[in-house]
Amino acid sequence: MTYEAVREFAGSWMLLFMFVFFCGAILWAFRPGSSKQHRDSANLIFRNEKAPVPDAEESRKETRT
């Protein structure tokens, strides 16, 4: 392949592929039902071995009773 052929491919089809991949990654990150996973990942650093932070569902059950 010559430089011109690679440049033309990268400028057209690879740009389209990267745009579709980017849109797919954004849709996957903000899909319905992923907020629990993101919340758990965000709170992961606050957990420790001696007293782990309870799951969100367990803490909701405790506050209801």
C-alpha positions as CSV (number, residue, x, y, z in Angstrom):
1,M,0.0,0.0,0.0
2,T,1.1,3.4,-0.7
3,Y,1.0,6.4,1.6
4,E,-1.8,7.9,-0.4
5,A,-4.0,4.8,-0.2
6,V,-3.5,4.5,3.6
7,R,-4.2,8.2,4.0
8,E,-7.4,8.0,1.9
9,F,-8.6,4.9,4.0
10,A,-7.8,6.6,7.3
11,G,-9.5,9.8,6.2
12,S,-12.8,8.2,5.1
13,W,-13.6,4.7,6.5
14,M,-11.5,4.8,9.6
15,L,-13.1,8.1,10.5
16,L,-16.5,6.6,10.1
17,F,-15.5,3.6,12.2
18,M,-14.2,5.7,15.0
19,F,-17.3,7.9,15.0
20,V,-19.6,4.8,15.2
21,F,-17.4,3.3,18.0
22,F,-17.5,6.6,19.9
23,C,-21.4,6.8,19.7
24,G,-21.6,3.1,20.7
25,A,-19.4,3.7,23.8
26,I,-21.5,6.7,24.8
27,L,-24.7,4.8,24.4
28,W,-23.3,1.9,26.4
29,A,-22.1,4.1,29.2
30,F,-25.5,5.9,29.6
31,R,-27.7,2.8,29.0
32,P,-30.7,2.3,31.3
33,G,-29.9,0.2,34.3
34,S,-26.2,1.0,34.4
35,S,-26.5,3.6,37.2
36,K,-26.3,1.0,39.9
37,Q,-23.0,-0.3,38.5
38,H,-21.6,3.2,38.2
39,R,-22.7,4.0,41.7
40,D,-21.0,0.9,43.0
41,S,-17.8,1.6,41.1
42,A,-17.8,5.2,42.5
43,N,-18.2,4.0,46.1
44,L,-15.6,1.2,45.7
45,I,-12.8,3.3,47.2
46,F,-14.7,3.8,50.4
47,R,-15.0,0.1,51.2
48,N,-12.5,-1.6,53.5
49,E,-11.9,-5.1,54.8
50,K,-13.0,-4.5,58.4
51,A,-16.3,-2.8,57.8
52,P,-17.4,-2.9,54.2
53,V,-20.0,-0.5,53.0
54,P,-23.4,-2.2,52.7
55,D,-25.0,-2.5,49.3
56,A,-27.5,0.1,48.3
57,E,-30.4,-2.3,48.5
58,E,-29.5,-3.4,52.0
59,S,-29.3,0.1,53.3
60,R,-32.7,0.9,51.8
61,K,-34.2,-2.1,53.6
62,E,-32.7,-1.0,56.9
63,T,-34.1,2.6,56.6
64,R,-37.6,1.3,55.8
65,T,-37.9,-0.9,58.9
